[in-house]
């Protein structure tokens, strides 16, 4: 389902199930999307080392 935003830019809202990082990386690879813009909360180095963030994991799993 493709929609158009206020600026006329097309976008999609896919829904996936499972671990988010590999699901996002797979979707990007399958559709040719460049997931170079992902928000992170900036919790700091220690929490990210312990738990990681989805954005960081997507970057490392993307091709």
SVG drawing of the C-alpha trace seen along z (x, -y; Angstrom):
<svg xmlns="http://www.w3.org/2000/svg" viewBox="-2 -19 32 32">
<polyline fill="none" stroke="black" stroke-width="0.4" points="0.0,0.0 1.7,-3.2 0.6,-6.6 1.7,-10.1 2.6,-12.6 1.9,-16.3 4.9,-17.0 3.8,-14.4 6.5,-12.0 5.5,-8.4 5.9,-6.2 4.7,-2.8 3.8,-1.4 4.8,2.2 4.1,4.4 6.5,7.1 6.7,9.7 9.8,10.8 13.1,9.2 12.9,5.6 16.5,5.1 16.8,8.1 13.2,7.6 14.0,3.9 17.3,4.9 15.6,7.7 12.8,5.4 15.3,2.8 17.4,5.3 14.3,6.9 12.8,3.6 16.0,1.6 15.3,-0.9 18.2,-2.8 17.6,-2.8 20.2,-5.5 17.9,-7.7 16.9,-6.0 16.2,-7.7 18.0,-6.7 17.4,-7.9 21.0,-8.5 20.9,-6.7 24.7,-6.7 27.5,-4.2 26.9,-1.9 23.2,-1.1 23.8,-0.6 26.7,1.8 24.5,3.8 21.2,3.8 22.0,2.1 19.6,0.2 17.4,1.2 18.9,-1.6 22.5,-0.5 21.7,3.1 20.0,2.3 23.1,0.3 25.3,3.3 23.0,5.8 22.4,3.8 24.4,4.3"/>
</svg>
